[in-house]
Amino acid sequence: MHKPIAYMPLSTYVEAVSDAAIIDALRFGAGLGLALRVTAFAADLPKPYAPMGDMAFDLSGWIDAAKAACAAETKRLRAVVTGAGLGAEFVYHTQMGALMQTAPAEARRYDLALLPWQKDAVTMRELAEALIFGAGRPTLLVPLGARPAPLTHLAIAWDGSAVAARAFNDALPLLEKGGQVLVLSAATAGSAAAQERADAISAALKARGYSATGMALPDSAAPLSDTLQDIAMARGAGLLAMGGFGHSRLRDFVLGGATTGILAQLKMPALLSH
């Protein structure tokens, strides 16, 4: 039987990702039954052509130092990944283009992307957006402290859009047999439409053999990202699946900027699809 492969791209030349963040993400992926592949990228920095010398700025020295730093970071990442004892494959290569284009292109070869999450890591947020909207594969974000375990309870953020449908269908194969599905639908003022949407998709899931419950989110002054995650965690969900684009408040939730919504306040593992 095919074992889904999770692809984790890491950079050796921008913000370093902590050992704990990498290990927690790898353990979470292993708990879901995923095979793990980690690719460490270094920029291809050729020796410059400088007919007048490096002048006041030692460009050659800077490039040599950058290459040495990449080599040291690669060594650290390899030790972290192999030391986790999860059988993760570790690959290293250089790239000519930017990481934000290279990683999504490489992610298309695998079943999903897996990213360790650090709240204040700007480059990691940019990489997440590049993967979500450019890879054509779901992206699983894992915060520090995520508990590794088989997925027995899945929460789905549902707005009726095509990308929301893709998100939950991407997440369902990760759910253990007999697991629970909680469908969360954003409320609209003075309308029962949210509950009706949640009930309709829950019924469809039940027809497919899943145990599902629909719930309209209560009106709240809190950001939708907080409400979704808080309710999902309170109900015992181990993963939140949602679309990376839509035609409701979920669109604003995901695309509201690199420092807002789930990309700024990730409280639980989240799988996003576009």
NORPEFEN-V453438 format. One line per field, one symbol per residue. phi: phi as a letter, one per 30 degrees, with the letter a starting at -180 (. if undefined). A space follows every 10 residues. Layout:
phi: ???
This chain:
phi: .dceccccdb ccbbedcded dddddddddd ddicdbbccc cbddcdddcb dcidhdcddd dddddddddd dddddddedd ddddiciddc bbacbddded cddddddddc dacbbdcbec dddddddedd decbdibdbc cbdeidddae dcbccbdbbi dddddddddd deddddeidc bccccddcei bcdddddddd dddddddcjc cbbcbdddda ddeedddedd dedddjdcac caddaabbdd ddddcdkdcb hddcbdcbeb ccbb
